[in-house]
Amino acid sequence: MLAARSLSLLLLLLPAAAGADSTAMKAHKRDVAAVAVAGDVVASGGDDGTVVVWNGTAPGPTRESDDGAVKAVAVAPDGKTVAIGTMYGQLSLWDAGAKKDLFTAKGHGGRINGIAFFPDGKTFATASVDQSVKVFDTGGKELVKLEGKYNVFAVAVSADGKLLLSCNSNGEVTSWNVKTKKPAAAYVPGKGECHALALTGDGKALAVGYGDGTVVVVEPGSGKELRRAKVSDSINALAFSGDGKTIAAATQADELALIDDAQNVKTLKGHARPLTGVAFKRDGAIVTRSMDMTVRVWK
């Protein structure tokens, strides 16, 4: 994803991680459908049913799924365990160091699209095409089920654990009250399906990505719009940089789009097929996944 087109001098002010150098990481035999980062730990999941925890740019501990394609992964805050969701709704927690499952259960009635850990590392949320968001503990116990009306494509948890947000195929973003099991707020900041959410570290801004390439940044509690930008194609995933000044967008156009806080857009090319996930490492590097069967690190 490396041919960068400067749209303004302001683009030169983007962080070093937005540069054009990237490294392809190959281990999966089919599309890479999921990627997650915790600190400097990177895990990826593929349509080949494998989950890989990477040692730098080399594949490390690897797990084979017995329930088909892996569609969602999340790394616990301690970097030691990986939550895994599959095409058919199976949910697992895997100790990558010991190379053993801590639990495996039927988590949802259909594909699990997203997983996000709460900051305590003891609970995590899942999103599914069965129109629900659930919260599980690391023992596999279902603690909460939050039901909606549409396929849920993404879920996010704030760094303080106070906000649980999801978005769906109707373009709606929901802020959930986990205790009452009801929406605390719901709003539709864009048009079409919403496939991506990302929160800033302080939880004050939420980026929402839509099928028409629009990225809308809102106040997560109220839905008040703060700013918006447009990229070349559908948004498949979003991530905020650590300082909250840059949004990385994985697009259907085989491009990594970088959006600064003045809504300037810079695109990078390197993948050969659409990007399906993006995350920032602690050092500011960007990790992407793609339908070209590779994970790529951008520095």
N, C-alpha and C positions, 0 to 999 in steps of 0.2 A: 504494500500500500504506500508506495513511496514516491510518487511524483507529486511534489507539493506545489500548489498554486497559490501564490501570495495575492490576497485580495486587497490588502492595505498594509501600510507600514506598521499598524498596530499588531498585525500577526507576528511580527518579529519579537514581540514582547511575551509570547506564549512561553511556558516553562520549557526547560531543556528536554523533558520527556516527550515533548511534541516534535522532536527532531525527526529526520528522515531515516535514521539508522534502525534497522530491525533485524531480528534473528528468528528464523522459522524453527519450530520444535515439532518433530514428527515421531508419533508412536501409534496413533489411531489408524485403523484400516478403513474407516468410513467417516462421514461428516462428524466434526467436533461440535456437539450440541450444547455443551455446558462448560463454563469455566468459572473458577472462584479464587479469590485471593484473601489471605489473612496475614497481614504483615508482609513477609517475604515468601510465604508458602503459597504455591500455585498448584491447584488441582484442576483436572479437566475430565469431562465425560463425553463419550462418543456414541454414535448410533451403532457402533460395533459392540456395544455392551460393556466396554471397559472404562475404568476410572484410573487415571494416572496422577500420582503426586510427583512433581518434577524436582530433580536435583540440579538446580541451575537450568541449563537448557537440555539436559539429558533426562530420559524417563527414569523414574525411581519406582517406589512401590506401586504395584498394579493390581487391580481387582477386576474379576470377570463377573458380570451380572448374569443372573439366571432368569431374568425377567425382561429380556430384550433391551432396546435402546435406552441409554441413560440420557435424560432430558434436563436434569437439574442437579447441581452440586453446590454445596456450601461448606466452607472450612470453618471450624469452631475457632473462637478467639485465641485459644491456646495453640492453634496450629497443629494439633495432634490427631484430631478426628475429623471425618468428612461425612456430611449428610448427603444421601444420594436418593434421587427420585427417578422413576422409570416411566417409559411410555405407557405402561399398563397399571400405574398407580402404586407400585411397590415402593416402600420407603425403608432405607437402611441407614444405620450409623456404623461407620467403618473406622477402626483404629488402624491407621496406615502404617504406623511404626511396628505394631505387633502383627500386622497383616491378618486381622481377624474382624469379623462383624460383631458389634456390640448388641445389635438387634436387627432383625428383618421382619417386616410386617406389611400387611395391606393397609396403605395409608389413605388412598383415595380411590374413587370409583372410575378414574380415568387418568390420563397423562398428567404428571406433575410438572408444572411449568416453571416454578421458582421456589427457592428455599432461602431463608434468611435467619441467621442466629440472633437471639437476643444477646446483649452484652455480657450477661452472666455466664454464658456458655452452657447453661443447664437446660435451656429451652430454645426452640426454634419454630418458625412459622413456615407453612407450605401453601402454595397456590396451585389450583388444579382446574382442568376443564370440566370437572363435576360441579362447578359453580360454587365452590367453597374455599375458604381459607381456614386452616387448622393450626393449632399450636400443640406441639408435642414436647415431652421432656426427653432427656437423653437415654432414658430407660425404655422408650418406645410407647409410653402411655399418652393417649390422646387427652389433652387437658381442655381444649376449647374447640368448638366447631362454629364457624361464622358463615352463614349461608346467604348467597345472593341469588341473582336471576340470570347471570351471564357467565361465560367462560372466564376464569380469572387467569391472567397471563403473567402478572408480576406481583411481587410482594417486597416490602422494605420495612426495616426496623431501625428506629433512630438510635444513635450511640448511647443515649441515656435510658433506652428501653421503654420510654413513655409513649412512643408513637408506633402504631402498626398500621401500615398503609397497603392498599392493593389497587390494581386497576384491571379493567375487564374489556371484553370484546365490544361493549357498547360505548367505550371511550370514557367511562366513568371512573373517577378516583374515589376511593372510600377510605376514610380515617375511622378505624374501628375502636370501640370501647370494649376491651377484652373482658372486663368484669360483667357488663350487662349483655354481652354478645350481640350488640346492636351497633349500627353506624353512629359515630359521633358527628360526622360530617360527610357529605358526598357532593361532588362537583364534576363538571365536564369542561375542562379548559381547552380542549381541542376537538377535532372532527375525526371520525373513523375509529378504528380499533386502537386501543392503547396496549402496547407490548412491553413497555419499559418504564421503570421508575428508578430514581437515584436521589438520595438525601445527602445534603452536606453534613460534615462531621458534627456541626453544632445543632443540626436538626431544624434550622430556620428556613431552609429553602429546599424545595422538592422539584426535580426535573422530571417531566412527563413526556414520553416519546410516542409519536403517532405514525400511522401508516402513510400519511401524506408527506412525511419528512419534517413535520413541525416538532420542535422542542419548546415546551412551555415551562417556565420556571415560576412556581407559585409558593405562597405561604402554605405549608402542609395542613395546618389546622383549619384555615378558612377558605382556601382555594383562591385567594386574592392574587391576581397575576402580577409578577414582578418584571418579567421580560420574556421575549420569545425570539426564536431564530428558526431559519429554514435550511435544511440540507437537501442533497440531491435526490434522496430516495427514502423509502420506508425505514423507520428506526426499529432495530431489533433489540438493542440493549443500550444502556446509558451508565456512566460512572462520573462522579465528581472527583477532581484532584483533591489532595489533602488540604490545600488552602481554600478550596471552594471556588476558585477563580476560573477554572477550566472544566468544561464538560466534554467528555469523550463519548462519541456516539458510534455504535456499530451499525452500519447501514446495509441495505439490500443491494446497493450499487457497488459492492466489492471495495468500499472505501471506509477508512477511519476518518470521521469528521471531528475536528476540535473546535469548540466554540468558546471564545473568551467572554468576559463579563461585559463587554461592549457589543456583544452579538456578532462579532466578526467570526467567519468560518474559514478554517483551513482544512484541506483534505489531503490524506496520505494514502498511497497505494502500495500494496505488497502482496495481499492475498489474491488468489485467482478466482475466488467465488465469493458470494455474499458473506458478510460477517454476522455472526450470531451471538456474540458476547464480548464484553469488555470490562476491565477492572484495572484499578491503579494499585501498584505495589507501594510499600512503605517508602521506598527510595525515589518514588516519582515515575518509575518506568510504567508503561502501559502494556497490559496483556490482552490480546484479542484471540478469539476462536473463530473458525470459519468452516464453511461447507467444503473447503478445499482439503480437508483432513489434517490441517495443521493448527497449532497454537503459535502465536507470534508475539515476541517481546519487543517493544519499541522504546528506544532510549534517546 
